[in-house]
Amino acid sequence: LSLKMVEIVLVEVLRPSSFITTTAKSSYSSLTRRTLELASPLCGDQIVNVRLNVGRTYGNILKSCTLPVEDLEYIISILEGQKKEEMSRLRGGDRDVLYFAEHSISLAKERIEHHNNS
């Protein structure tokens, strides 16, 4: 439930738009980061479906929102940590958790590359 809330808040409520003024951008960035941080503790949850939904949720956010590079790097850091922890689990962890983490890492890296090229 908390992962869906994070996704809804970022995709529907905080979606960047032209009405955000320069003075509001720092508050917007701060709120965006705090919202992203809500999902990160769930990376190590005991329930596999919760762990895989962290990567899935970040992926949905990446597809729908334009995030600053700092937030993209934050997502990469969190998901790389999740991958490392997942691979240390019995039998190498859950393949779906690893898939969604890797997919979202790739999306975030593509966004960073696009930002650096523009």
KANORQUI-V561014 format. One record per pair of residues at least 12 apart in sequence whose C-alpha atoms are under 10 Angstrom apart, sorted by the first residue. I is the first residue (numbers start at 1). GAP is how many residues later the second one is. Records with the same first field share a line. If there is no record, write none. Layout:
I->GAP + GAP
//
This chain:
1->49
2->36 + 37 + 40 + 48
3->32 + 33 + 35 + 36 + 37 + 39 + 47 + 50 + 51 + 52 + 53 + 54 + 55
4->35 + 49 + 50 + 53
5->30 + 33 + 34 + 52
6->26 + 28 + 29 + 30 + 31 + 32 + 33 + 51 + 52 + 55
7->28 + 29 + 32 + 47 + 49 + 50 + 51 + 52 + 53 + 54 + 55 + 57
8->49 + 52 + 53
9->23 + 26 + 27 + 52
10->21 + 22 + 23 + 25 + 26 + 50 + 51 + 52 + 54 + 55 + 57
11->49 + 50 + 51 + 52 + 53 + 54 + 55
12->49 + 52 + 53
14->14 + 15 + 17 + 18 + 21 + 51
15->13 + 17 + 46 + 49 + 50 + 51 + 52
16->12 + 13 + 48 + 49 + 50 + 51
17->48 + 49
29->38 + 39 + 41 + 42
30->41
32->35 + 36 + 39
33->34 + 35 + 37 + 38 + 39 + 41 + 42
36->21 + 22 + 25 + 35 + 38 + 39
37->34 + 37 + 38 + 41
39->12 + 14 + 15 + 16 + 18 + 19 + 39
40->14 + 15 + 18 + 34 + 35 + 38 + 39 + 41 + 42
41->13 + 37 + 41
42->12 + 40
43->12 + 35 + 36 + 38 + 39 + 40 + 42 + 43 + 54 + 58
44->37 + 38 + 39 + 41 + 42
48->38 + 45 + 46 + 48 + 49
49->45 + 47 + 48
50->47
51->31 + 35 + 43 + 45 + 46 + 47 + 49 + 50
52->30 + 42 + 43 + 44 + 45 + 46 + 47 + 48 + 49
53->43 + 44 + 47 + 48
54->24 + 25 + 28 + 43 + 46 + 47 + 50
55->20 + 23 + 24 + 27 + 28 + 41 + 42 + 43 + 44 + 45 + 46 + 47 + 48 + 49 + 50
56->40 + 41 + 43 + 44 + 45 + 46 + 47 + 48
57->43 + 44 + 47
58->14 + 17 + 18 + 21 + 42 + 43 + 45 + 46 + 47 + 49 + 50
59->16 + 41 + 42 + 43 + 44 + 45 + 46 + 47 + 48 + 49
60->44 + 47
61->43
62->13 + 42 + 43 + 45 + 46 + 49
63->41 + 44 + 45 + 48
66->45
67->41 + 44 + 45
68->43 + 44 + 47
69->39 + 40 + 42 + 43 + 44 + 46 + 47
70->42
71->37
72->32 + 33 + 35 + 36 + 37 + 38 + 39 + 40
73->32 + 35 + 36 + 39
74->34
75->26 + 29 + 30 + 33 + 34
76->25 + 26 + 28 + 29 + 30 + 31 + 32 + 33
77->28
78->23 + 27
79->18 + 19 + 21 + 22 + 23 + 24 + 25 + 26
80->18 + 21 + 22 + 25
81->20
82->15 + 16 + 19 + 20
83->14 + 15 + 16 + 17 + 18 + 19
84->14
86->12 + 15
//
